[in-house]
Amino acid sequence: MTLAPGLSAASSHREAPLIAGDPRADNTDVYAFTSPDNPDTVTMVANWIPFEEPNGGPNFYAFGDDLRYNIKVDNTGDGVADVTYSWRFRSSYRDDANQFLYNTGPVSSLNDPDLNFRQVYDLVVTTGGKSRTVLKGVPAAPSRTGKASMPDYTALRKQATFGLPGGGRTYAGQAEDPFFADLRVFDLLYGGDLSERGQDTLAGYNVNTIAIQVPKKQLALNGNTSRNPVIGVWSTTDRGGVTVNDSRDKSTGQQWKQVSRLGNPLVNEVVVPLKFKDAFNTLNPDQDRTVQPVVDKVYDPILPKLIQQVYGIPAPKTPRNDLAEIYLTGICKVCGPIKADLNAHRLNKDANLKKIVPAEELRLNMAVAPTAKPQRLGVLAGDLAGFPNGRRLADDVIDISLQAVMGAAQSGVLVPALAEGDKVDTNEVPFGTSFPYVALPHTKHVNRGPGAAGRNAEQSSMENTEASPVMKTTQAAALAGAGALLLGVGGFRLRRRGKDS
């Protein structure tokens, strides 16, 4: 018997009770990888607002004016951001007194008078405790309201991509949701009928995307990528609170509260118990080790026991030091049972080992070059440039995480009963081959009505045709099938450390 993932969610789509009611602040996914077409840079992508129905007018989907969207980088291993990129948005209408439409005619540019609703943003970079504004009042790409309204969204995306001082570029706007998974597991584990797997629940939906590509030296400890290649990445959303204004003091200050946080996929979904999910979203990574009930669930997770109970697949013995490596310390030979030096901060030669703490971050070794033929199972398939060493858009994190939680990372052998995972191995449309890599947003409504043809094939052939010149199928998507399941064939294998090592 094969098995679909037991309790997986849409990475971080609506993963905690409070954030489920706050979609503009809900950070759905984070990606960090060496740019395949520009390997001296790292690309980081963070998405917000889950399950955007393409025809969700008349207001569609905007970033929150009262929110601060952040991508953070830790290069020392102390669980505190050493580099922070923050985006603040401002919304406006050209005419809100006499119009109800998002756009009043076909939109050909971001300055088009027919674009009624628009957003601009400031980008602030903080390093060493000092902040500087590197972009001010630049436009974000609008929601793609339809082919009639925005016949050339590729042009709008290009106009919304801006270069950065010192190198790099950024994009903010709508995109197709790059996460792929069958989420009907919540219907009592597919109602006991595993033959119904294989439907990409996220197919057809969009998200709001913030992407940034920067030279590696801007992220590395001491600016030295050869000595210090490992970074930890996560994103957060802060909500503006009360403005403090004392009449005796001309200075004012806005208070911010973190309401969403995301590093590795699926952590707050399948590791953190319900009681602590909302609190986890407010924590900084350096605080993780202080919340013992959450740490305990890394070493003694819930999901393997459930899989054993329902499907009879033996759960690995606890404590799960292998999962602690993946989620809390990074992978290295002295960190735990996974015998590989991959992406732990202690591999940075200039790091102060005494200040390194267990912290949940998406860790990336920037010295690992992009793979010529990416494998969807990443490191488990011998592809060291994939998850859990960073995360690429085409990495199948559902199947990877399921294999890892049942012990494949420390044994070096895939669990045969889990080989098919959720039977959703690739995204429904191709990713791009250049920045920002995410596919163009969909325009067709997700709900096609009774008797409608399956949407995956239709979307692949019709809805994203505008993107086809620049968003052809990559090797990652083309090779995402059976070849990725051959663990260690011609490649690297993770082996269990010997008891005497």
Secondary structure, 3 states (H helix, E strand, C coil): CCCCCCCCCCCCCCCCCCHHHCHHHCEEEEEEEECCCCCCEEEEEEEEEEEECCCCCCCCCCCCCCEEEEEEEECCCCCCCCEEEEEEEEEEECCCCCCCCCECCCCCCCCCCCECEEEEEEEEEEECCEEEEEEEEEECCCCCCCCCCCCCHHHHHHHCEEECCCCCEEEEEEEECCCCCCCHHHCHHHHCCHHHCCCCCCCCCEEEEEEEEEEHHHCCHHHCCCCCCEEEEEEEEEEEEEEEECCCCCCEEEEEEEEEEECCCCHHHHCCCHHHHHHHCCCCHHHHHHCHHHHHHHHCCHHHHHHHHHHCCCCCCCCCHHHHHHHHHCCCCCCCCECCCCCCHHHCCCCCHHHCCCCCCEEEECCCCCCCCCCCCHHHHCCCCCCCCCECCCCCHHHHHHHHHCCHHHHCCCCHHHCCCCCCCCCCCCCCCCCCCCCCCCCCCCCCCCCCCCHHHHHHHHHCHHHCCCCCCCHHHHCCCHHHHCCCCCCCCCCECCCCC
